[in-house]
Amino acid sequence: MVNIALFIDGENIPARCYEKVMAVARKKGCVLIQRVFRRRNDPCTKKWDKAVANYKELKIQCIEGKACKNKIDKVIISQIKDLLYKSSKALDIIIVVTNDHGYSNIIEEIRSMGIEAAVIGTTNLSKRLKKYALSIL
Protein backbone atom coordinates (compact mmCIF):
# COMPACT_ATOMS: atom_id res chain seq x y z
CA MET A 1 0.00 0.00 0.00
CA VAL A 2 1.19 3.48 -0.88
CA ASN A 3 1.27 5.85 2.14
CA ILE A 4 0.34 9.49 1.63
CA ALA A 5 0.65 12.73 3.61
CA LEU A 6 -1.71 15.50 2.54
CA PHE A 7 -1.14 19.19 3.40
CA ILE A 8 -3.95 21.61 2.50
CA ASP A 9 -3.42 25.37 2.26
CA GLY A 10 -6.78 26.53 3.60
CA GLU A 11 -6.18 30.08 2.36
CA ASN A 12 -5.87 28.85 -1.23
CA ILE A 13 -8.27 25.95 -1.44
CA PRO A 14 -11.93 26.27 -0.43
CA ALA A 15 -13.39 23.73 2.00
CA ARG A 16 -15.97 22.68 -0.60
CA CYS A 17 -13.12 21.00 -2.53
CA TYR A 18 -12.23 18.62 0.31
CA GLU A 19 -14.16 15.59 -0.94
CA LYS A 20 -12.72 15.97 -4.46
CA VAL A 21 -9.22 16.28 -3.00
CA MET A 22 -9.69 13.11 -0.98
CA ALA A 23 -11.06 11.20 -3.98
CA VAL A 24 -7.94 12.07 -5.98
CA ALA A 25 -5.60 11.25 -3.09
CA ARG A 26 -7.26 7.91 -2.32
CA LYS A 27 -6.76 6.80 -5.92
CA LYS A 28 -3.03 7.03 -5.22
CA GLY A 29 -3.06 5.16 -1.90
CA CYS A 30 -3.80 5.35 1.83
CA VAL A 31 -3.91 8.86 3.28
CA LEU A 32 -2.17 8.53 6.66
CA ILE A 33 -1.78 12.24 7.39
CA GLN A 34 -4.18 14.97 6.37
CA ARG A 35 -3.91 18.49 7.69
CA VAL A 36 -5.47 21.78 6.72
CA PHE A 37 -3.91 25.10 7.70
CA ARG A 38 -5.79 28.38 8.10
CA ARG A 39 -5.60 31.63 10.01
CA ARG A 40 -7.79 31.56 13.12
CA ASN A 41 -9.42 34.97 12.61
CA ASP A 42 -9.90 34.72 8.84
CA PRO A 43 -13.63 34.53 8.04
CA CYS A 44 -12.82 33.34 4.50
CA THR A 45 -11.31 30.11 5.82
CA LYS A 46 -13.84 29.49 8.61
CA LYS A 47 -15.68 26.90 6.49
CA TRP A 48 -12.78 24.52 7.05
CA ASP A 49 -13.98 24.17 10.66
CA LYS A 50 -17.16 22.51 9.41
CA ALA A 51 -15.17 20.16 7.16
CA VAL A 52 -13.08 19.14 10.16
CA ALA A 53 -16.24 18.49 12.19
CA ASN A 54 -17.59 16.25 9.42
CA TYR A 55 -14.35 14.34 8.79
CA LYS A 56 -12.67 13.28 12.01
CA GLU A 57 -9.48 12.16 10.26
CA LEU A 58 -8.84 15.71 9.00
CA LYS A 59 -6.77 17.79 11.43
CA ILE A 60 -6.85 21.56 11.35
CA GLN A 61 -4.08 23.86 12.39
CA CYS A 62 -5.15 27.43 13.08
CA ILE A 63 -2.37 29.98 12.79
CA GLU A 64 -2.55 32.90 15.21
CA GLY A 65 -1.85 36.54 14.56
CA LYS A 66 -2.33 39.03 11.79
CA ALA A 67 -2.21 38.18 8.13
CA CYS A 68 1.16 38.47 6.51
CA LYS A 69 2.56 37.28 3.23
CA ASN A 70 3.35 33.54 3.11
CA LYS A 71 2.53 32.98 6.78
CA ILE A 72 0.55 29.78 6.13
CA ASP A 73 3.02 28.66 3.46
CA LYS A 74 5.93 28.87 5.90
CA VAL A 75 4.09 26.79 8.52
CA ILE A 76 3.17 24.10 5.98
CA ILE A 77 6.71 23.97 4.58
CA SER A 78 8.12 23.71 8.10
CA GLN A 79 5.80 20.81 8.93
CA ILE A 80 6.67 19.03 5.70
CA LYS A 81 10.36 19.38 6.54
CA ASP A 82 9.75 18.04 10.05
CA LEU A 83 8.02 15.05 8.51
CA LEU A 84 10.85 14.52 6.03
CA TYR A 85 13.75 14.87 8.44
CA LYS A 86 12.39 14.00 11.89
CA SER A 87 9.55 11.53 11.45
CA SER A 88 9.79 7.77 11.36
CA LYS A 89 6.62 7.44 9.27
CA ALA A 90 7.24 5.67 5.99
CA LEU A 91 5.68 7.92 3.35
CA ASP A 92 5.63 7.27 -0.37
CA ILE A 93 3.88 10.44 -1.53
CA ILE A 94 3.49 13.95 -0.13
CA ILE A 95 0.67 15.94 -1.68
CA VAL A 96 0.34 19.70 -1.23
CA VAL A 97 -3.12 21.08 -1.97
CA THR A 98 -2.68 24.68 -3.05
CA ASN A 99 -2.59 27.10 -5.98
CA ASP A 100 0.40 29.03 -4.64
CA HIS A 101 3.72 28.90 -6.52
CA GLY A 102 5.59 29.33 -3.22
CA TYR A 103 5.61 25.56 -2.74
CA SER A 104 7.64 24.70 -5.83
CA ASN A 105 10.96 24.58 -3.92
CA ILE A 106 9.67 22.17 -1.25
CA ILE A 107 8.16 19.95 -3.97
CA GLU A 108 11.57 19.79 -5.64
CA GLU A 109 13.29 19.10 -2.28
CA ILE A 110 10.90 16.22 -1.57
CA ARG A 111 11.53 14.74 -5.01
CA SER A 112 15.29 15.06 -4.58
CA MET A 113 14.95 12.73 -1.57
CA GLY A 114 13.35 10.05 -3.72
CA ILE A 115 9.83 10.62 -2.40
CA GLU A 116 7.03 11.31 -4.84
CA ALA A 117 5.62 14.82 -4.46
CA ALA A 118 2.51 16.15 -6.14
CA VAL A 119 0.12 19.08 -6.11
CA ILE A 120 -3.65 19.23 -6.25
CA GLY A 121 -5.00 22.64 -7.16
CA THR A 122 -7.89 24.43 -8.78
CA THR A 123 -8.03 26.17 -12.12
CA ASN A 124 -6.07 29.00 -10.45
CA LEU A 125 -3.01 26.75 -10.03
CA SER A 126 0.20 28.67 -10.63
CA LYS A 127 2.19 27.94 -13.78
CA ARG A 128 5.22 26.87 -11.70
CA LEU A 129 3.18 24.14 -10.00
CA LYS A 130 1.31 22.79 -13.04
CA LYS A 131 4.16 20.42 -13.88
CA TYR A 132 3.63 18.72 -10.50
CA ALA A 133 -0.17 18.64 -10.71
CA LEU A 134 -1.81 15.36 -9.82
CA SER A 135 -5.21 16.93 -10.43
CA ILE A 136 -6.79 20.28 -11.15
CA LEU A 137 -10.21 20.49 -9.49
TIVO-2410 file (N, C-alpha, C; in nm, 3 decimals):
# residues 137
REC num residu      c1      c2      c3 atome chaine
REC   1      M   0.084  -0.119   0.000     N      A
REC   1      M   0.000   0.000   0.000    CA      A
REC   1      M   0.088   0.125   0.000     C      A
REC   2      V   0.048   0.221  -0.078     N      A
REC   2      V   0.119   0.348  -0.088    CA      A
REC   2      V   0.068   0.441   0.023     C      A
REC   3      N   0.161   0.496   0.103     N      A
REC   3      N   0.127   0.585   0.214    CA      A
REC   3      N   0.142   0.731   0.175     C      A
REC   4      I   0.041   0.810   0.208     N      A
REC   4      I   0.034   0.949   0.163    CA      A
REC   4      I   0.019   1.044   0.281     C      A
REC   5      A   0.087   1.159   0.271     N      A
REC   5      A   0.065   1.273   0.361    CA      A
REC   5      A   0.006   1.386   0.276     C      A
REC   6      L  -0.098   1.448   0.327     N      A
REC   6      L  -0.171   1.550   0.254    CA      A
REC   6      L  -0.170   1.680   0.336     C      A
REC   7      F  -0.121   1.788   0.275     N      A
REC   7      F  -0.114   1.919   0.340    CA      A
REC   7      F  -0.198   2.017   0.259     C      A
REC   8      I  -0.301   2.073   0.321     N      A
REC   8      I  -0.395   2.161   0.250    CA      A
REC   8      I  -0.376   2.305   0.296     C      A
REC   9      D  -0.352   2.394   0.200     N      A
REC   9      D  -0.342   2.537   0.226    CA      A
REC   9      D  -0.483   2.594   0.227     C      A
REC  10      G  -0.540   2.608   0.346     N      A
REC  10      G  -0.678   2.653   0.360    CA      A
REC  10      G  -0.704   2.794   0.311     C      A
REC  11      E  -0.601   2.873   0.292     N      A
REC  11      E  -0.618   3.008   0.236    CA      A
REC  11      E  -0.635   3.003   0.085     C      A
REC  12      N  -0.585   2.897   0.022     N      A
REC  12      N  -0.587   2.885  -0.123    CA      A
REC  12      N  -0.695   2.793  -0.177     C      A
REC  13      I  -0.733   2.697  -0.098     N      A
REC  13      I  -0.827   2.595  -0.144    CA      A
REC  13      I  -0.954   2.603  -0.059     C      A
REC  14      P  -1.070   2.619  -0.121     N      A
REC  14      P  -1.193   2.627  -0.043    CA      A
REC  14      P  -1.232   2.491   0.016     C      A
REC  15      A  -1.298   2.495   0.130     N      A
REC  15      A  -1.339   2.373   0.200    CA      A
REC  15      A  -1.430   2.286   0.113     C      A
REC  16      R  -1.506   2.346   0.024     N      A
REC  16      R  -1.597   2.268  -0.060    CA      A
REC  16      R  -1.523   2.171  -0.152     C      A
REC  17      C  -1.393   2.188  -0.168     N      A
REC  17      C  -1.312   2.100  -0.253    CA      A
REC  17      C  -1.260   1.977  -0.179     C      A
REC  18      Y  -1.283   1.969  -0.049     N      A
REC  18      Y  -1.223   1.862   0.031    CA      A
REC  18      Y  -1.255   1.722  -0.021     C      A
REC  19      E  -1.380   1.694  -0.049     N      A
REC  19      E  -1.416   1.559  -0.094    CA      A
REC  19      E  -1.350   1.524  -0.227     C      A
REC  20      K  -1.340   1.620  -0.318     N      A
REC  20      K  -1.272   1.597  -0.446    CA      A
REC  20      K  -1.123   1.570  -0.423     C      A
REC  21      V  -1.063   1.647  -0.333     N      A
REC  21      V  -0.922   1.628  -0.300    CA      A
REC  21      V  -0.900   1.486  -0.248     C      A
REC  22      M  -0.985   1.444  -0.156     N      A
REC  22      M  -0.969   1.311  -0.098    CA      A
REC  22      M  -0.991   1.201  -0.201     C      A
REC  23      A  -1.083   1.220  -0.293     N      A
REC  23      A  -1.106   1.120  -0.398    CA      A
REC  23      A  -0.981   1.103  -0.484     C      A
REC  24      V  -0.918   1.213  -0.518     N      A
REC  24      V  -0.794   1.207  -0.598    CA      A
REC  24      V  -0.683   1.140  -0.518     C      A
REC  25      A  -0.667   1.180  -0.393     N      A
REC  25      A  -0.560   1.125  -0.309    CA      A
REC  25      A  -0.579   0.975  -0.286     C      A
REC  26      R  -0.700   0.933  -0.260     N      A
REC  26      R  -0.726   0.791  -0.232    CA      A
REC  26      R  -0.702   0.702  -0.353     C      A
REC  27      K  -0.710   0.758  -0.471     N      A
REC  27      K  -0.676   0.680  -0.592    CA      A
REC  27      K  -0.528   0.644  -0.594     C      A
REC  28      K  -0.448   0.726  -0.526     N      A
REC  28      K  -0.303   0.703  -0.522    CA      A
REC  28      K  -0.263   0.609  -0.409     C      A
REC  29      G  -0.344   0.602  -0.302     N      A
REC  29      G  -0.306   0.516  -0.190    CA      A
REC  29      G  -0.382   0.550  -0.063     C      A
REC  30      C  -0.321   0.517   0.050     N      A
REC  30      C  -0.380   0.535   0.183    CA      A
REC  30      C  -0.332   0.667   0.243     C      A
REC  31      V  -0.426   0.755   0.273     N      A
REC  31      V  -0.391   0.886   0.328    CA      A
REC  31      V  -0.373   0.871   0.480     C      A
REC  32      L  -0.248   0.869   0.524     N      A
REC  32      L  -0.217   0.853   0.666    CA      A
REC  32      L  -0.224   0.985   0.743     C      A
REC  33      I  -0.183   1.092   0.676     N      A
REC  33      I  -0.178   1.224   0.739    CA      A
REC  33      I  -0.256   1.320   0.651     C      A
REC  34      Q  -0.348   1.393   0.711     N      A
REC  34      Q  -0.418   1.497   0.637    CA      A
REC  34      Q  -0.441   1.616   0.729     C      A
REC  35      R  -0.385   1.727   0.688     N      A
REC  35      R  -0.391   1.849   0.769    CA      A
REC  35      R  -0.431   1.968   0.681     C      A
REC  36      V  -0.513   2.053   0.739     N      A
REC  36      V  -0.547   2.178   0.672    CA      A
REC  36      V  -0.499   2.292   0.762     C      A
REC  37      F  -0.448   2.395   0.699     N      A
REC  37      F  -0.391   2.510   0.770    CA      A
REC  37      F  -0.470   2.634   0.731     C      A
REC  38      R  -0.508   2.712   0.834     N      A
REC  38      R  -0.579   2.838   0.810    CA      A
REC  38      R  -0.548   2.935   0.922     C      A
REC  39      R  -0.575   3.063   0.896     N      A
REC  39      R  -0.560   3.163   1.001    CA      A
REC  39      R  -0.686   3.163   1.087     C      A
REC  40      R  -0.666   3.167   1.217     N      A
REC  40      R  -0.779   3.156   1.312    CA      A
REC  40      R  -0.885   3.263   1.290     C      A
REC  41      N  -0.846   3.387   1.270     N      A
REC  41      N  -0.942   3.497   1.261    CA      A
REC  41      N  -0.979   3.534   1.118     C      A
REC  42      D  -0.960   3.444   1.025     N      A
REC  42      D  -0.990   3.472   0.884    CA      A
REC  42      D  -1.128   3.415   0.851     C      A
REC  43      P  -1.228   3.503   0.833     N      A
REC  43      P  -1.363   3.453   0.804    CA      A
REC  43      P  -1.371   3.376   0.672     C      A
REC  44      C  -1.281   3.403   0.580     N      A
REC  44      C  -1.282   3.334   0.450    CA      A
REC  44      C  -1.246   3.186   0.463     C      A
REC  45      T  -1.172   3.151   0.566     N      A
REC  45      T  -1.131   3.011   0.582    CA      A
REC  45      T  -1.208   2.939   0.692     C      A
REC  46      K  -1.306   3.005   0.750     N      A
REC  46      K  -1.384   2.949   0.861    CA      A
REC  46      K  -1.459   2.821   0.821     C      A
REC  47      K  -1.493   2.808   0.694     N      A
REC  47      K  -1.568   2.690   0.649    CA      A
REC  47      K  -1.489   2.561   0.667     C      A
REC  48      W  -1.358   2.572   0.680     N      A
REC  48      W  -1.278   2.452   0.705    CA      A
REC  48      W  -1.312   2.390   0.840     C      A
REC  49      D  -1.360   2.470   0.934     N      A
REC  49      D  -1.398   2.417   1.066    CA      A
REC  49      D  -1.511   2.315   1.052     C      A
REC  50      K  -1.605   2.343   0.964     N      A
REC  50      K  -1.716   2.251   0.941    CA      A
REC  50      K  -1.665   2.122   0.875     C      A
REC  51      A  -1.575   2.135   0.781     N      A
REC  51      A  -1.517   2.016   0.716    CA      A
REC  51      A  -1.449   1.928   0.819     C      A
REC  52      V  -1.377   1.989   0.911     N      A
REC  52      V  -1.308   1.914   1.016    CA      A
REC  52      V  -1.410   1.843   1.106     C      A
REC  53      A  -1.520   1.910   1.135     N      A
REC  53      A  -1.624   1.849   1.219    CA      A
REC  53      A  -1.687   1.728   1.150     C      A
REC  54      N  -1.698   1.734   1.018     N      A
REC  54      N  -1.759   1.625   0.942    CA      A
REC  54      N  -1.664   1.509   0.914     C      A
REC  55      Y  -1.536   1.535   0.913     N      A
REC  55      Y  -1.435   1.434   0.879    CA      A
REC  55      Y  -1.333   1.428   0.990     C      A
REC  56      K  -1.349   1.337   1.080     N      A
REC  56      K  -1.267   1.328   1.201    CA      A
REC  56      K  -1.119   1.305   1.172     C      A
REC  57      E  -1.088   1.244   1.058     N      A
REC  57      E  -0.948   1.216   1.026    CA      A
REC  57      E  -0.872   1.342   0.981     C      A
REC  58      L  -0.945   1.446   0.944     N      A
REC  58      L  -0.884   1.571   0.900    CA      A
REC  58      L  -0.849   1.655   1.023     C      A
REC  59      K  -0.724   1.695   1.032     N      A
REC  59      K  -0.677   1.779   1.143    CA      A
REC  59      K  -0.658   1.921   1.092     C      A
REC  60      I  -0.700   2.016   1.173     N      A
REC  60      I  -0.685   2.156   1.135    CA      A
REC  60      I  -0.580   2.220   1.224     C      A
REC  61      Q  -0.502   2.308   1.163     N      A
REC  61      Q  -0.408   2.386   1.239    CA      A
REC  61      Q  -0.439   2.533   1.213     C      A
REC  62      C  -0.485   2.601   1.318     N      A
REC  62      C  -0.515   2.743   1.308    CA      A
REC  62      C  -0.391   2.823   1.345     C      A
REC  63      I  -0.355   2.914   1.259     N      A
REC  63      I  -0.237   2.998   1.279    CA      A
REC  63      I  -0.283   3.129   1.342     C      A
REC  64      E  -0.219   3.168   1.448     N      A
REC  64      E  -0.255   3.290   1.521    CA      A
REC  64      E  -0.193   3.413   1.456     C      A
REC  65      G  -0.245   3.527   1.495     N      A
REC  65      G  -0.185   3.654   1.456    CA      A
REC  65      G  -0.243   3.713   1.329     C      A
REC  66      K  -0.187   3.828   1.296     N      A
REC  66      K  -0.233   3.903   1.179    CA      A
REC  66      K  -0.187   3.836   1.051     C      A
REC  67      A  -0.258   3.868   0.945     N      A
REC  67      A  -0.221   3.818   0.813    CA      A
REC  67      A  -0.089   3.879   0.771     C      A
REC  68      C  -0.004   3.797   0.715     N      A
REC  68      C   0.116   3.847   0.651    CA      A
REC  68      C   0.153   3.751   0.539     C      A
REC  69      K   0.224   3.804   0.444     N      A
REC  69      K   0.256   3.728   0.323    CA      A
REC  69      K   0.327   3.597   0.357     C      A
REC  70      N   0.277   3.489   0.300     N      A
REC  70      N   0.335   3.354   0.311    CA      A
REC  70      N   0.335   3.295   0.451     C      A
REC  71      K   0.256   3.348   0.540     N      A
REC  71      K   0.253   3.298   0.678    CA      A
REC  71      K   0.212   3.151   0.682     C      A
REC  72      I   0.103   3.116   0.617     N      A
REC  72      I   0.055   2.978   0.613    CA      A
REC  72      I   0.155   2.891   0.538     C      A
REC  73      D   0.205   2.941   0.427     N      A
REC  73      D   0.302   2.866   0.346    CA      A
REC  73      D   0.422   2.824   0.430     C      A
REC  74      K   0.474   2.917   0.509     N      A
REC  74      K   0.593   2.887   0.590    CA      A
REC  74      K   0.564   2.779   0.694     C      A
REC  75      V   0.445   2.781   0.753     N      A
REC  75      V   0.409   2.679   0.852    CA      A
REC  75      V   0.398   2.542   0.784     C      A
REC  76      I   0.332   2.538   0.670     N      A
REC  76      I   0.317   2.410   0.598    CA      A
REC  76      I   0.453   2.356   0.556     C      A
REC  77      I   0.537   2.440   0.501     N      A
REC  77      I   0.671   2.397   0.458    CA      A
REC  77      I   0.751   2.346   0.577     C      A
REC  78      S   0.741   2.415   0.689     N      A
REC  78      S   0.812   2.371   0.810    CA      A
REC  78      S   0.763   2.233   0.855     C      A
REC  79      Q   0.633   2.211   0.851     N      A
REC  79      Q   0.580   2.081   0.893    CA      A
REC  79      Q   0.617   1.970   0.795     C      A
REC  80      I   0.622   2.003   0.668     N      A
REC  80      I   0.667   1.903   0.570    CA      A
REC  80      I   0.812   1.866   0.597     C      A
REC  81      K   0.895   1.966   0.625     N      A
REC  81      K   1.036   1.938   0.654    CA      A
REC  81      K   1.051   1.856   0.782     C      A
REC  82      D   0.972   1.886   0.884     N      A
REC  82      D   0.975   1.804   1.005    CA      A
REC  82      D   0.940   1.659   0.974     C      A
REC  83      L   0.842   1.641   0.890     N      A
REC  83      L   0.802   1.505   0.851    CA      A
REC  83      L   0.914   1.436   0.773     C      A
REC  84      L   0.978   1.510   0.685     N      A
REC  84      L   1.085   1.452   0.603    CA      A
REC  84      L   1.209   1.415   0.685     C      A
REC  85      Y   1.247   1.502   0.777     N      A
REC  85      Y   1.375   1.487   0.844    CA      A
REC  85      Y   1.367   1.433   0.987     C      A
REC  86      K   1.248   1.439   1.048     N      A
REC  86      K   1.239   1.400   1.189    CA      A
REC  86      K   1.142   1.286   1.217     C      A
REC  87      S   1.058   1.253   1.121     N      A
REC  87      S   0.955   1.153   1.145    CA      A
REC  87      S   1.001   1.014   1.104     C      A
REC  88      S   0.948   0.915   1.172     N      A
REC  88      S   0.979   0.777   1.136    CA      A
REC  88      S   0.871   0.716   1.047     C      A
REC  89      K   0.769   0.795   1.014     N      A
REC  89      K   0.662   0.744   0.927    CA      A
REC  89      K   0.718   0.717   0.787     C      A
REC  90      A   0.683   0.602   0.734     N      A
REC  90      A   0.724   0.567   0.599    CA      A
REC  90      A   0.621   0.623   0.500     C      A
REC  91      L   0.658   0.729   0.432     N      A
REC  91      L   0.568   0.792   0.335    CA      A
REC  91      L   0.620   0.771   0.194     C      A
REC  92      D   0.527   0.746   0.104     N      A
REC  92      D   0.563   0.727  -0.037    CA      A
REC  92      D   0.533   0.851  -0.120     C      A
REC  93      I   0.430   0.925  -0.078     N      A
REC  93      I   0.388   1.044  -0.153    CA      A
REC  93      I   0.351   1.155  -0.055     C      A
REC  94      I   0.395   1.277  -0.085     N      A
REC  94      I   0.349   1.395  -0.013    CA      A
REC  94      I   0.275   1.481  -0.114     C      A
REC  95      I   0.150   1.513  -0.080     N      A
REC  95      I   0.067   1.594  -0.168    CA      A
REC  95      I   0.039   1.727  -0.099     C      A
REC  96      V   0.065   1.836  -0.172     N      A
REC  96      V   0.034   1.970  -0.123    CA      A
REC  96      V  -0.087   2.018  -0.203     C      A
REC  97      V  -0.190   2.062  -0.133     N      A
REC  97      V  -0.312   2.108  -0.197    CA      A
REC  97      V  -0.312   2.260  -0.188     C      A
REC  98      T  -0.287   2.323  -0.301     N      A
REC  98      T  -0.268   2.468  -0.305    CA      A
REC  98      T  -0.273   2.516  -0.449     C      A
REC  99      N  -0.277   2.647  -0.468     N      A
REC  99      N  -0.259   2.710  -0.598    CA      A
REC  99      N  -0.133   2.795  -0.601     C      A
REC 100      D  -0.067   2.806  -0.489     N      A
REC 100      D   0.040   2.903  -0.464    CA      A
REC 100      D   0.177   2.852  -0.513     C      A
REC 101      H   0.242   2.929  -0.596     N      A
REC 101      H   0.372   2.890  -0.652    CA      A
REC 101      H   0.482   2.880  -0.547     C      A
REC 102      G   0.458   2.933  -0.428     N      A
REC 102      G   0.559   2.933  -0.322    CA      A
REC 102      G   0.599   2.794  -0.273     C      A
REC 103      Y   0.530   2.692  -0.317     N      A
REC 103      Y   0.561   2.556  -0.274    CA      A
REC 103      Y   0.650   2.481  -0.372     C      A
REC 104      S   0.687   2.542  -0.482     N      A
REC 104      S   0.764   2.470  -0.583    CA      A
REC 104      S   0.900   2.422  -0.530     C      A
REC 105      N   0.966   2.500  -0.445     N      A
REC 105      N   1.096   2.458  -0.392    CA      A
REC 105      N   1.085   2.337  -0.300     C      A
REC 106      I   0.982   2.333  -0.214     N      A
REC 106      I   0.967   2.217  -0.125    CA      A
REC 106      I   0.928   2.093  -0.205     C      A
REC 107      I   0.851   2.110  -0.311     N      A
REC 107      I   0.816   1.995  -0.397    CA      A
REC 107      I   0.944   1.938  -0.457     C      A
REC 108      E   1.031   2.025  -0.506     N      A
REC 108      E   1.157   1.979  -0.564    CA      A
REC 108      E   1.247   1.914  -0.458     C      A
REC 109      E   1.249   1.968  -0.337     N      A
REC 109      E   1.329   1.910  -0.228    CA      A
REC 109      E   1.278   1.768  -0.194     C      A
REC 110      I   1.148   1.753  -0.186     N      A
REC 110      I   1.090   1.622  -0.157    CA      A
REC 110      I   1.131   1.522  -0.265     C      A
REC 111      R   1.118   1.562  -0.389     N      A
REC 111      R   1.153   1.474  -0.501    CA      A
REC 111      R   1.302   1.439  -0.502     C      A
REC 112      S   1.385   1.533  -0.460     N      A
REC 112      S   1.529   1.506  -0.458    CA      A
REC 112      S   1.565   1.399  -0.355     C      A
REC 113      M   1.474   1.375  -0.259     N      A
REC 113      M   1.495   1.273  -0.157    CA      A
REC 113      M   1.439   1.138  -0.199     C      A
REC 114      G   1.387   1.131  -0.322     N      A
REC 114      G   1.335   1.005  -0.372    CA      A
REC 114      G   1.192   0.976  -0.331     C      A
REC 115      I   1.123   1.077  -0.279     N      A
REC 115      I   0.983   1.062  -0.240    CA      A
REC 115      I   0.900   1.133  -0.346     C      A
REC 116      E   0.791   1.068  -0.386     N      A
REC 116      E   0.703   1.131  -0.484    CA      A
REC 116      E   0.636   1.252  -0.420     C      A
REC 117      A   0.629   1.360  -0.493     N      A
REC 117      A   0.562   1.482  -0.446    CA      A
REC 117      A   0.468   1.529  -0.557     C      A
REC 118      A   0.349   1.572  -0.516     N      A
REC 118      A   0.251   1.615  -0.614    CA      A
REC 118      A   0.171   1.731  -0.558     C      A
REC 119      V   0.096   1.794  -0.647     N      A
REC 119      V   0.012   1.908  -0.611    CA      A
REC 119      V  -0.129   1.881  -0.661     C      A
REC 120      I  -0.226   1.917  -0.581     N      A
REC 120      I  -0.365   1.923  -0.625    CA      A
REC 120      I  -0.405   2.068  -0.612     C      A
REC 121      G  -0.460   2.124  -0.718     N      A
REC 121      G  -0.500   2.264  -0.716    CA      A
REC 121      G  -0.630   2.285  -0.792     C      A
REC 122      T  -0.670   2.408  -0.802     N      A
REC 122      T  -0.789   2.443  -0.878    CA      A
REC 122      T  -0.744   2.504  -1.010     C      A
REC 123      T  -0.838   2.556  -1.083     N      A
REC 123      T  -0.803   2.617  -1.212    CA      A
REC 123      T  -0.713   2.738  -1.196     C      A
REC 124      N  -0.697   2.787  -1.073     N      A
REC 124      N  -0.607   2.900  -1.045    CA      A
REC 124      N  -0.464   2.855  -1.014     C      A
REC 125      L  -0.434   2.728  -1.035     N      A
REC 125      L  -0.301   2.675  -1.003    CA      A
REC 125      L  -0.192   2.752  -1.076     C      A
REC 126      S  -0.088   2.788  -1.003     N      A
REC 126      S   0.020   2.867  -1.063    CA      A
REC 126      S   0.092   2.788  -1.172     C      A
REC 127      K   0.147   2.858  -1.267     N      A
REC 127      K   0.219   2.794  -1.378    CA      A
REC 127      K   0.337   2.712  -1.328     C      A
REC 128      R   0.406   2.760  -1.224     N      A
REC 128      R   0.522   2.687  -1.170    CA      A
REC 128      R   0.484   2.554  -1.109     C      A
REC 129      L   0.360   2.540  -1.063     N      A
REC 129      L   0.318   2.414  -1.000    CA      A
REC 129      L   0.248   2.319  -1.096     C      A
REC 130      K   0.206   2.365  -1.211     N      A
REC 130      K   0.131   2.279  -1.304    CA      A
REC 130      K   0.207   2.154  -1.342     C      A
REC 131      K   0.338   2.161  -1.351     N      A
REC 131      K   0.416   2.042  -1.388    CA      A
REC 131      K   0.413   1.934  -1.281     C      A
REC 132      Y   0.372   1.970  -1.159     N      A
REC 132      Y   0.363   1.872  -1.050    CA      A
REC 132      Y   0.217   1.831  -1.023     C      A
REC 133      A   0.125   1.882  -1.101     N      A
REC 133      A  -0.017   1.864  -1.071    CA      A
REC 133      A  -0.062   1.720  -1.087     C      A
REC 134      L  -0.119   1.669  -0.983     N      A
REC 134      L  -0.181   1.536  -0.982    CA      A
REC 134      L  -0.324   1.553  -1.035     C      A
REC 135      S  -0.385   1.664  -0.998     N      A
REC 135      S  -0.521   1.693  -1.043    CA      A
REC 135      S  -0.547   1.843  -1.033     C      A
REC 136      I  -0.631   1.892  -1.123     N      A
REC 136      I  -0.679   2.028  -1.115    CA      A
REC 136      I  -0.829   2.018  -1.099     C      A
REC 137      L  -0.878   2.065  -0.985     N      A
REC 137      L  -1.021   2.049  -0.949    CA      A
REC 137      L  -1.107   2.150  -1.022     C      A
***
